[in-house]
Amino acid sequence: MSGQTDRDALFPVSEGLPESNQAGAPDKPVLCVKNLCVDIAGDDGTKQAVSALQLTLSRGQTFALVGESGCGKSMTALALLRLLPEGVFLSDGQAFLDGIELNALPERIMRQVRGARIGIIFQEPASCLNPVMTVGSQLMEMLRQHTDLRGSALRERAQWWLDRVGIPDAAARLEDYPHQFSGGQKQRIMIAIALAARPAVLIADEPTTALDVTVQAQVLELLQDIQREMGLAILLITHDLAVVRTVADHVALMRHGRIVATQPAREFFQDPSHPYARELLDAIPTYEKRGRPLTPEASTRLGQDPWKALAQALDGLPGTAQPEGDAAVTRAAAGSRQAEPGSVLLSVRDLHVSYLQPGAWWRGRASGRDVVRGVSLDLARGETLALLGESGCGKTTLVKALLRLLERSAVVRGRASLAGEDLLAAKGAVLRRLRRSIQVVFQDPYASLDPRMTVGDSLEEGMRALQPDWSGQQRVQRIRALLDDVGLPSNAASRYPHEFSGGQRQRVAIARALAVDPAVLVCDEPTSALDVSVQAQILDLLRQIQRQRQVSYLFITHNFGVVEYLADRIAVMHEGVLVETGDVHAVLRQPASDHTRRLLDSVPRLT
């Protein structure tokens, strides 16, 4: 008997039409997990990653498994699919799918259960889709393995699914490769592959975390539509409580490998039963929380000057004074510190950016299409300007142009000045000196930190390049002060990036950006990869630094909660153009642009 025949004997599925609902009675339990325990074997013994986990997932319902990184929620999903990595094993518990114990099944049958009865979609579709296979081939591979369809019927079903998940011109796009689709379209394709064999359960592991708000809203709506059609049970794994509020029926909150609370979604948000749930909800940034810390520990630190130790460390040390040759730019940067709050620090006028054709940088031949078109904006001293827009709108290109990171890949036209100095015309030593005044914090600190360099070396690297006159003693003292300012111990300087958590690595990235005392900090999605509580800590830290030093932030994000909490003004980009700029309250409460209104309508809300 073949594996598929064995599977069908255990889990009978009629082929039917794609539109038919084979889900059975609504609210009937389809997946029951009892006392699930997952252990990790290590050199120092065995550690329990998931402990005595219990949950029941019913047809047609969305069950959200919520928790922060490392709590065991993704490990739970892998355990249910029997895909645990080497060194990790199921030590106890049972998982029943339609009454059949999954852990008792032979692997040849379990291979058929994966995809046919349990589908899964992951956070990053680009890493899950095969880059050398067309999307049609990948869809048909799933259908061939888990259904009886063959020949033209196989292709027709693949086309039907592409069309169902909203890919335009589905018949032609079957022949396209993953790189030819946008991020949101890739996730739609992953949904089509996961659901092609019409499983009873879908495990969605952070399915919208990497998407901007409009695409996120579209993907969530798509999942809900298909769920209603198929009676699908969805196990949603996420740390985004706003998404949970939008789509979930029940919520289980995980911490340290255990479920600490299980409630209907409405009750969870209106009257959370566990202190940890209240702690997470309190840490979510909103407009109403502006001006006050998101974390209790930040309240005590906000009264302290985080730069006092830094000033003391440098005060009186030889070599502190700048050389006379630096005078013009040094006065400009220093003047930005001494200027009145609210005075314009960064000014951009009529900026255009066109990418060059491949291999044509020496000829200056542009692509003919401006990615950034006529952008003008101002950033005042001590101000936070949030730059909002969907993926591909040009906001990252704009920032790269201001940072002078497109020298050989694009033509930049227009004017940009920092404290009166021309950013776009500066060259050589003048450009290096200007770069002291504008630094950047990236989205993924692990990718932006060299894994071969200690934290101390990473912090010192910028000082050597942009403050070459500082002595070794000055640099060591500054590293210690910076680590203290961002809440890390001094011994962190001797450790490597992989030894830190995601939030700690982002603190290191912030310390590195602040090492040369910039006037402007460009923050490119600095909290989007972080958990709720860690995000709150980083936002409190950024707010504290700005309060004490009047640093200006150009904040790129698609997280409207962060914008509401931190920004003073908002600039909204769409297709390379600034469509709206204004005070945060005015833009969020009374947007003038149709595009801004569409963005706001797409944002999942807690209330």
C-alpha positions as CSV (number, residue, x, y, z in Angstrom):
1,M,0.0,0.0,0.0
2,S,1.4,3.5,-0.9
3,G,1.9,6.2,1.6
4,Q,-0.9,8.2,0.1
5,T,-3.3,5.3,0.3
6,D,-2.3,4.7,4.0
7,R,-2.9,8.4,4.7
8,D,-6.3,8.3,3.0
9,A,-7.3,5.3,5.0
10,L,-6.6,7.3,8.2
11,F,-7.8,10.7,7.0
12,P,-10.4,10.2,4.2
13,V,-10.6,13.2,1.9
14,S,-12.9,13.5,-1.1
15,E,-11.3,15.2,-4.1
16,G,-14.2,17.4,-4.9
17,L,-14.1,20.9,-6.4
18,P,-11.7,23.5,-5.0
19,E,-14.8,25.5,-3.9
20,S,-16.4,22.7,-1.9
21,N,-16.3,22.8,1.9
22,Q,-15.1,19.4,3.3
23,A,-14.5,20.7,6.8
24,G,-17.3,19.1,8.6
25,A,-19.2,20.5,11.5
26,P,-18.0,24.0,12.7
27,D,-16.4,24.2,16.1
28,K,-15.5,20.5,16.1
29,P,-12.1,19.9,17.6
30,V,-9.6,18.9,14.8
31,L,-6.3,19.2,16.6
32,C,-5.8,18.3,20.3
33,V,-2.5,18.6,22.0
34,K,-2.0,17.1,25.4
35,N,1.0,17.5,27.8
36,L,3.5,18.3,25.0
37,C,7.1,18.5,26.2
38,V,10.1,19.3,24.0
39,D,13.7,19.0,25.3
40,I,17.0,20.3,24.0
41,A,20.1,18.2,24.6
42,G,23.3,20.1,25.3
43,D,26.8,19.7,26.7
44,D,25.6,20.7,30.1
45,G,22.5,18.5,30.1
46,T,19.0,18.6,28.9
47,K,16.9,21.7,28.9
48,Q,13.1,21.8,28.5
49,A,12.0,24.2,25.7
50,V,8.3,23.4,25.8
51,S,6.6,22.1,29.0
52,A,3.3,20.4,29.4
53,L,1.6,22.3,26.6
54,Q,-2.1,21.7,26.0
55,L,-4.4,23.3,23.4
56,T,-7.4,22.4,21.3
57,L,-8.0,23.8,17.8
58,S,-11.5,23.7,16.3
59,R,-12.6,23.8,12.7
60,G,-13.2,27.2,11.3
61,Q,-11.4,28.9,14.2
62,T,-8.2,30.8,14.6
63,F,-6.2,30.0,17.7
64,A,-3.3,32.4,18.4
65,L,-0.2,31.2,20.2
66,V,1.4,34.4,21.4
67,G,4.7,34.9,23.0
68,E,8.1,36.6,22.7
69,S,11.2,35.1,21.0
70,G,12.5,32.0,22.7
71,C,9.3,31.2,24.5
72,G,8.8,28.0,22.5
73,K,6.0,28.8,20.2
74,S,7.8,27.9,16.9
75,M,9.3,24.9,18.6
76,T,5.7,23.8,19.3
77,A,4.8,24.0,15.6
78,L,7.9,22.0,14.6
79,A,7.0,19.4,17.2
80,L,3.5,19.0,15.9
81,L,4.9,18.5,12.4
82,R,7.6,16.1,13.7
83,L,10.3,18.3,12.2
84,L,12.4,19.1,15.3
85,P,16.0,19.8,14.5
86,E,18.9,17.5,15.6
87,G,19.4,17.5,19.3
88,V,15.8,18.5,20.0
89,F,13.3,15.8,20.8
90,L,9.8,15.2,22.0
91,S,10.1,13.9,25.5
92,D,6.4,13.6,26.3
93,G,2.8,14.3,25.2
94,Q,0.4,13.5,22.4
95,A,-1.0,15.3,19.4
96,F,-4.3,14.1,17.9
97,L,-5.5,15.1,14.4
98,D,-9.1,14.1,13.9
99,G,-8.6,11.5,16.6
100,I,-5.4,10.0,15.2
101,E,-2.3,10.2,17.3
102,L,0.4,11.8,15.1
103,N,3.4,10.7,17.1
104,A,2.4,7.1,16.6
105,L,2.4,7.3,12.8
106,P,5.2,5.9,10.7
107,E,7.3,8.6,9.0
108,R,6.1,7.5,5.5
109,I,2.5,8.4,6.5
110,M,3.6,11.5,8.4
111,R,5.2,12.8,5.2
112,Q,1.8,12.7,3.5
113,V,0.1,14.3,6.5
114,R,2.4,17.3,6.1
115,G,0.8,19.3,3.4
116,A,-2.3,17.1,2.9
117,R,-3.7,17.5,6.4
118,I,-1.5,20.1,8.0
119,G,-0.2,23.0,6.0
120,I,2.4,25.6,7.1
121,I,3.4,29.1,6.1
122,F,6.5,30.8,7.5
123,Q,7.5,34.4,8.1
124,E,9.9,34.9,5.2
125,P,8.5,33.4,2.0
126,A,11.7,34.2,0.0
127,S,13.6,31.7,2.0
128,C,10.9,29.0,1.6
129,L,10.3,29.2,-2.2
130,N,12.8,27.5,-4.4
131,P,14.5,30.2,-6.5
132,V,15.3,28.0,-9.4
133,M,11.8,26.6,-9.8
134,T,8.8,28.4,-11.3
135,V,6.0,29.0,-8.9
136,G,3.8,26.9,-11.1
137,S,6.2,23.9,-10.7
138,Q,6.2,24.3,-7.0
139,L,2.5,24.4,-6.8
140,M,2.1,21.4,-9.0
141,E,4.7,19.5,-7.0
142,M,2.5,19.9,-3.9
143,L,-0.6,18.9,-5.8
144,R,1.1,15.9,-7.4
145,Q,2.3,14.6,-4.1
146,H,-1.0,15.0,-2.2
147,T,-3.8,14.6,-4.7
148,D,-4.7,12.3,-7.6
149,L,-4.6,15.2,-10.1
150,R,-2.4,14.7,-13.2
151,G,-1.8,16.3,-16.6
152,S,-3.8,19.3,-17.6
153,A,-6.0,19.0,-14.5
154,L,-2.9,19.5,-12.4
155,R,-2.0,22.7,-14.2
156,E,-5.6,24.0,-14.1
157,R,-5.7,23.5,-10.3
158,A,-2.4,25.3,-9.8
159,Q,-3.7,28.2,-11.9
160,W,-6.9,28.2,-9.9
161,W,-5.0,28.6,-6.7
162,L,-2.8,31.4,-8.0
163,D,-5.9,33.2,-9.1
164,R,-7.6,32.5,-5.7
165,V,-4.8,34.0,-3.7
166,G,-5.0,37.2,-5.8
167,I,-2.1,36.9,-8.3
168,P,-3.1,38.8,-11.4
169,D,-2.8,37.0,-14.8
170,A,-2.4,33.7,-13.0
171,A,-2.1,31.6,-16.2
172,A,1.0,33.5,-17.4
173,R,2.6,33.9,-14.0
174,L,2.7,30.2,-13.4
175,E,5.9,30.3,-15.5
176,D,7.5,33.1,-13.4
177,Y,10.2,32.6,-10.7
178,P,9.9,33.8,-7.1
179,H,12.3,36.8,-7.6
180,Q,9.8,38.2,-10.1
181,F,7.1,38.7,-7.4
182,S,6.9,41.3,-4.6
183,G,7.1,40.3,-1.0
184,G,3.4,40.3,-0.5
185,Q,2.9,38.2,-3.7
186,K,5.4,35.7,-2.5
187,Q,3.5,35.3,0.8
188,R,0.3,34.8,-1.3
189,I,2.1,32.0,-3.3
190,M,3.1,30.4,0.0
191,I,-0.5,30.4,1.1
192,A,-1.5,28.8,-2.2
193,I,1.1,26.0,-1.8
194,A,0.2,25.4,1.9
195,L,-3.5,25.1,1.1
196,A,-3.3,23.4,-2.3
197,A,-4.1,20.0,-0.9
198,R,-6.9,21.4,1.2
199,P,-5.5,20.6,4.7
200,A,-7.7,20.6,7.8
201,V,-5.2,22.7,9.8
202,L,-2.9,25.6,8.8
203,I,0.0,26.6,11.0
204,A,0.9,30.2,10.2
205,D,4.2,31.1,11.8
206,E,4.5,35.0,11.8
207,P,2.9,35.1,8.4
208,T,2.7,38.9,8.1
209,T,5.6,40.2,10.2
210,A,7.8,41.1,7.2
211,L,5.0,42.8,5.3
212,D,3.9,46.5,5.3
213,V,0.5,47.4,6.7
214,T,-1.5,47.4,3.5
215,V,-0.1,44.1,2.3
216,Q,-0.5,42.7,5.8
217,A,-4.2,43.6,5.8
218,Q,-4.7,42.0,2.4
219,V,-3.0,38.8,3.4
220,L,-5.0,38.5,6.7
221,E,-8.2,39.2,4.8
222,L,-7.3,36.5,2.3
223,L,-6.6,33.9,5.0
224,Q,-10.0,34.7,6.7
225,D,-11.8,34.4,3.3
226,I,-10.3,31.0,2.6
227,Q,-10.8,29.9,6.2
228,R,-14.6,30.6,5.8
229,E,-14.7,28.7,2.5
230,M,-12.8,25.6,3.8
231,G,-13.7,25.6,7.4
232,L,-10.0,25.7,8.0
233,A,-8.5,25.6,11.5
234,I,-5.6,28.1,11.9
235,L,-2.9,28.0,14.5
236,L,-1.5,31.5,14.3
237,I,2.0,31.9,15.9
238,T,2.9,35.6,16.4
239,H,4.1,38.3,18.7
240,D,1.9,41.0,17.1
241,L,-1.0,41.5,19.5
242,A,-2.7,43.9,17.1
243,V,-2.9,41.1,14.5
244,V,-4.2,38.7,17.1
245,R,-6.9,41.2,18.1
246,T,-8.0,41.4,14.4
247,V,-8.2,37.7,13.5
248,A,-8.1,35.4,16.5
249,D,-10.9,33.6,18.3
250,H,-8.8,32.3,21.1
251,V,-5.4,33.2,22.6
252,A,-2.8,31.2,24.4
253,L,0.0,33.2,25.9
254,M,3.4,31.4,26.2
255,R,6.3,32.3,28.4
256,H,9.5,30.3,29.1
257,G,8.0,27.2,27.3
258,R,4.7,27.2,29.2
259,I,1.2,28.4,28.4
260,V,0.5,30.8,31.2
261,A,-3.0,31.9,30.1
262,T,-5.7,30.8,27.6
263,Q,-8.7,33.0,27.0
264,P,-11.2,33.9,24.3
265,A,-9.6,36.7,22.3
266,R,-12.2,39.3,23.4
267,E,-11.6,38.6,27.1
268,F,-7.8,38.5,26.6
269,F,-7.8,42.1,25.5
270,Q,-10.5,43.5,27.7
271,D,-9.7,41.7,30.9
272,P,-6.3,39.8,30.7
273,S,-6.1,37.1,33.3
274,H,-2.3,37.0,33.7
275,P,0.1,39.8,34.8
276,Y,2.4,39.0,31.9
277,A,-0.5,39.6,29.5
278,R,-1.1,43.0,31.1
279,E,2.7,43.7,30.9
280,L,2.8,43.0,27.2
281,L,-0.3,45.1,26.5
282,D,1.1,48.0,28.5
283,A,4.3,47.8,26.5
284,I,2.6,48.4,23.1
285,P,3.3,52.0,21.9
286,T,0.2,54.2,21.2
287,Y,-0.6,57.8,20.9
288,E,-2.1,57.9,24.3
289,K,1.2,56.8,25.9
290,R,3.2,59.6,24.4
291,G,5.6,61.3,26.8
292,R,5.7,58.5,29.3
293,P,7.9,55.4,29.4
294,L,6.7,52.0,28.2
295,T,8.7,50.0,30.7
296,P,9.0,50.4,34.5
297,E,12.8,50.5,34.5
298,A,12.9,53.4,32.0
299,S,11.2,55.6,34.6
300,T,14.2,55.6,36.9
301,R,16.7,56.1,34.0
302,L,14.8,59.0,32.5
303,G,15.9,61.2,35.4
304,Q,19.6,60.5,34.7
305,D,21.9,62.0,32.1
306,P,23.2,59.1,30.1
307,W,25.9,61.2,28.7
308,K,27.4,62.5,31.9
309,A,29.8,59.5,32.2
310,L,30.7,60.0,28.5
311,A,31.6,63.7,29.1
312,Q,33.6,62.8,32.2
313,A,35.4,60.1,30.3
314,L,36.6,62.5,27.6
315,D,37.0,65.7,29.8
316,G,40.7,66.6,30.2
317,L,42.1,63.7,28.2
318,P,44.8,64.7,25.7
319,G,43.8,65.0,22.1
320,T,40.2,65.9,22.8
321,A,40.3,69.1,20.9
322,Q,39.6,69.0,17.2
323,P,42.3,70.0,14.7
324,E,41.9,73.5,13.2
325,G,41.4,72.0,9.8
326,D,38.1,70.5,11.0
327,A,36.9,73.9,12.1
328,A,34.2,74.6,9.5
329,V,32.3,71.4,9.8
330,T,33.0,71.0,13.5
331,R,31.4,74.4,14.1
332,A,28.4,73.3,12.0
333,A,28.0,70.1,13.9
334,A,28.6,71.8,17.3
335,G,26.2,74.5,16.2
336,S,23.5,72.0,15.7
337,R,23.9,71.1,19.3
338,Q,23.8,74.7,20.5
339,A,21.0,75.8,18.3
340,E,17.6,76.5,19.7
341,P,15.3,73.4,19.7
342,G,13.2,73.4,16.6
343,S,15.8,75.1,14.4
344,V,16.2,73.3,11.0
345,L,19.1,70.9,11.1
346,L,18.6,68.8,7.9
347,S,17.1,70.4,4.9
348,V,16.2,68.5,1.6
349,R,14.9,70.3,-1.5
350,D,13.5,68.9,-4.7
351,L,15.5,65.6,-4.4
352,H,15.3,63.2,-7.4
353,V,17.0,59.8,-7.5
354,S,17.3,57.6,-10.6
355,Y,19.1,54.2,-10.5
356,L,21.7,53.6,-13.2
357,Q,21.5,50.9,-15.8
358,P,23.8,47.9,-14.8
359,G,27.4,48.6,-15.8
360,A,26.8,52.2,-16.7
361,W,27.8,54.0,-13.5
362,W,30.9,55.6,-15.2
363,R,28.6,57.0,-18.0
364,G,26.0,58.3,-15.6
365,R,23.2,56.8,-17.6
366,A,20.0,56.6,-15.5
367,S,17.2,54.1,-15.9
368,G,14.9,56.9,-17.0
369,R,12.5,56.6,-14.1
370,D,12.9,58.5,-10.9
371,V,12.6,56.3,-7.8
372,V,12.4,59.5,-5.7
373,R,10.7,62.4,-7.3
374,G,10.9,66.0,-6.1
375,V,11.1,65.3,-2.3
376,S,11.4,68.3,0.0
377,L,11.5,68.0,3.8
378,D,13.1,69.5,6.9
379,L,14.2,67.9,10.1
380,A,14.6,70.2,13.2
381,R,17.0,69.8,16.1
382,G,15.6,67.3,18.7
383,E,12.7,66.4,16.4
384,T,11.5,62.9,15.3
385,L,10.3,62.8,11.7
386,A,8.6,59.5,10.7
387,L,9.0,58.6,7.1
388,L,6.1,56.3,6.2
389,G,5.2,54.3,3.1
390,E,4.6,50.9,1.6
391,S,7.5,48.7,0.4
392,G,9.0,50.1,-2.8
393,C,7.7,53.7,-2.3
394,G,11.3,55.1,-2.2
395,K,11.8,55.9,1.4
396,T,14.9,53.7,1.8
397,T,16.3,55.1,-1.5
398,L,15.8,58.6,-0.2
399,V,17.7,57.9,3.0
400,K,20.5,56.1,1.1
401,A,20.9,59.2,-1.1
402,L,21.2,61.4,2.0
403,L,23.8,59.1,3.5
404,R,25.7,59.2,0.2
405,L,25.5,55.4,-0.2
406,L,24.3,55.5,-3.9
407,E,27.4,57.1,-5.4
408,R,27.9,54.4,-8.1
409,S,24.4,53.1,-8.5
410,A,22.2,56.1,-8.9
411,V,22.0,59.7,-10.1
412,V,21.0,62.1,-7.3
413,R,19.7,65.6,-8.2
414,G,18.5,68.3,-5.9
415,R,19.8,69.9,-2.7
416,A,20.4,68.6,0.8
417,S,22.2,70.3,3.7
418,L,23.2,69.4,7.2
419,A,23.6,72.3,9.6
420,G,24.2,74.5,6.5
421,E,26.8,72.2,4.9
422,D,26.0,70.8,1.5
423,L,25.6,67.0,1.9
424,L,25.5,66.1,-1.7
425,A,28.6,68.1,-2.9
426,A,30.9,67.2,0.0
427,K,33.9,65.1,-0.9
428,G,36.9,63.5,0.8
429,A,37.8,64.7,4.3
430,V,34.8,67.1,4.3
431,L,32.4,64.2,3.6
432,R,34.0,62.1,6.3
433,R,33.6,64.9,8.8
434,L,30.0,65.4,7.8
435,R,29.3,61.7,8.3
436,R,30.1,62.1,12.0
437,S,26.9,64.2,12.2
438,I,24.6,61.7,10.6
439,Q,24.6,58.0,11.5
440,V,22.2,55.1,10.9
441,V,20.6,52.2,12.9
442,F,19.4,49.4,10.7
443,Q,16.5,46.9,11.0
444,D,18.5,43.8,11.5
445,P,21.4,44.3,14.0
446,Y,22.7,40.8,13.4
447,A,23.2,41.5,9.7
448,S,24.7,45.0,10.3
449,L,27.2,43.8,12.9
450,D,30.3,41.9,11.7
451,P,30.2,38.5,13.4
452,R,34.0,38.3,13.4
453,M,34.4,41.4,15.4
454,T,33.9,41.9,19.1
455,V,31.4,44.6,20.2
456,G,34.3,46.7,21.3
457,D,36.0,46.5,18.0
458,S,32.7,47.4,16.2
459,L,32.3,50.5,18.3
460,E,35.9,51.5,17.9
461,E,35.8,51.0,14.1
462,G,33.7,54.1,13.6
463,M,35.8,56.2,16.0
464,R,39.0,55.3,14.1
465,A,37.4,56.2,10.8
466,L,35.6,59.4,11.8
467,Q,37.6,60.6,14.9
468,P,41.1,59.6,13.9
469,D,42.7,62.1,16.4
470,W,41.3,60.3,19.5
471,S,43.8,58.3,21.4
472,G,43.4,54.7,22.3
473,Q,42.6,55.7,25.9
474,Q,39.8,58.0,24.8
475,R,38.3,55.3,22.6
476,V,38.3,52.7,25.4
477,Q,36.7,55.2,27.8
478,R,34.1,56.1,25.3
479,I,33.2,52.5,24.6
480,R,32.6,51.9,28.3
481,A,30.4,55.0,28.6
482,L,28.4,54.1,25.5
483,L,27.7,50.5,26.7
484,D,26.5,51.9,30.0
485,D,24.3,54.4,28.3
486,V,22.5,51.7,26.3
487,G,22.1,49.5,29.3
488,L,24.8,46.9,28.6
489,P,27.6,45.8,31.0
490,S,31.2,46.9,30.3
491,N,32.3,43.3,29.6
492,A,30.0,43.3,26.6
493,A,32.9,44.9,24.7
494,S,34.8,41.6,24.6
495,R,31.9,39.5,23.4
496,Y,30.7,38.7,19.8
497,P,27.3,39.5,18.3
498,H,26.0,35.9,18.4
499,E,26.3,36.0,22.2
500,F,23.6,38.5,22.5
501,S,19.8,38.5,22.2
502,G,18.1,40.5,19.4
503,G,17.3,43.4,21.7
504,Q,20.8,43.5,23.1
505,R,22.3,43.5,19.5
506,Q,20.1,46.4,18.7
507,R,21.4,48.2,21.7
508,V,24.9,47.6,20.4
509,A,23.9,49.0,17.0
510,I,22.6,52.1,18.7
511,A,25.8,52.5,20.7
512,R,27.8,52.2,17.5
513,A,25.7,54.8,15.8
514,L,26.2,57.2,18.7
515,A,29.9,56.6,19.1
516,V,30.9,59.7,17.1
517,D,28.1,61.8,18.7
518,P,25.9,62.5,15.7
519,A,23.4,65.3,15.4
520,V,21.0,63.1,13.2
521,L,20.2,59.4,13.7
522,V,18.5,57.6,10.8
523,C,16.5,54.7,12.2
524,D,15.6,52.2,9.5
525,E,12.9,49.9,11.0
526,P,15.0,49.6,14.2
527,T,12.3,47.8,16.2
528,S,10.4,45.7,13.5
529,A,12.4,42.5,14.3
530,L,11.9,42.8,18.0
531,D,9.4,41.5,20.5
532,V,6.9,43.8,22.2
533,S,8.7,44.2,25.5
534,V,12.1,44.5,23.8
535,Q,10.7,47.1,21.4
536,A,9.4,49.0,24.3
537,Q,12.9,49.0,25.9
538,I,14.5,50.3,22.7
539,L,11.9,53.0,22.2
540,D,12.4,54.1,25.8
541,L,16.2,54.2,25.2
542,L,15.8,56.3,22.0
543,R,13.5,58.6,23.7
544,Q,15.8,59.0,26.7
545,I,18.8,59.7,24.4
546,Q,16.9,62.3,22.5
547,R,15.6,64.0,25.7
548,Q,19.1,64.4,27.0
549,R,21.0,65.2,23.8
550,Q,18.5,66.8,21.4
551,V,19.4,64.2,18.7
552,S,17.2,64.4,15.7
553,Y,15.6,61.1,14.4
554,L,14.6,60.3,10.8
555,F,12.5,57.3,11.6
556,I,11.6,54.8,8.8
557,T,8.9,52.4,9.8
558,H,5.6,50.8,8.9
559,N,4.6,50.4,12.6
560,F,2.0,53.0,13.2
561,G,2.1,52.4,16.9
562,V,5.7,53.4,17.0
563,V,4.9,56.5,14.9
564,E,2.1,57.5,17.2
565,Y,4.3,57.1,20.3
566,L,7.6,58.6,19.1
567,A,7.1,60.9,16.1
568,D,6.6,64.7,16.2
569,R,5.9,65.0,12.5
570,I,5.1,62.5,9.7
571,A,6.0,62.4,6.0
572,V,4.1,59.9,3.9
573,M,5.7,58.6,0.6
574,H,3.9,57.0,-2.3
575,E,5.5,56.0,-5.6
576,G,8.5,58.2,-4.9
577,V,6.6,61.3,-4.0
578,L,5.8,62.9,-0.6
579,V,2.0,62.9,-0.6
580,E,1.6,64.4,2.9
581,T,3.7,66.0,5.6
582,G,2.4,67.3,8.9
583,D,2.1,67.2,12.6
584,V,1.6,63.6,13.9
585,H,-1.8,64.4,15.4
586,A,-3.1,66.1,12.3
587,V,-1.9,63.4,9.9
588,L,-3.1,60.5,12.0
589,R,-6.4,62.0,13.0
590,Q,-7.3,64.1,9.9
591,P,-5.2,62.8,6.9
592,A,-5.4,65.0,3.8
593,S,-4.2,62.4,1.3
594,D,-6.3,59.5,0.1
595,H,-3.2,57.3,0.2
596,T,-2.6,58.2,3.9
597,R,-6.2,57.3,4.7
598,R,-5.8,53.9,3.0
599,L,-2.7,53.2,5.0
600,L,-4.5,54.1,8.3
601,D,-7.5,52.0,7.4
602,S,-5.1,49.0,7.0
603,V,-3.5,49.3,10.4
604,P,-4.6,46.6,12.9
605,R,-5.7,48.1,16.2
606,L,-6.0,47.0,19.8
607,T,-9.1,49.1,20.3
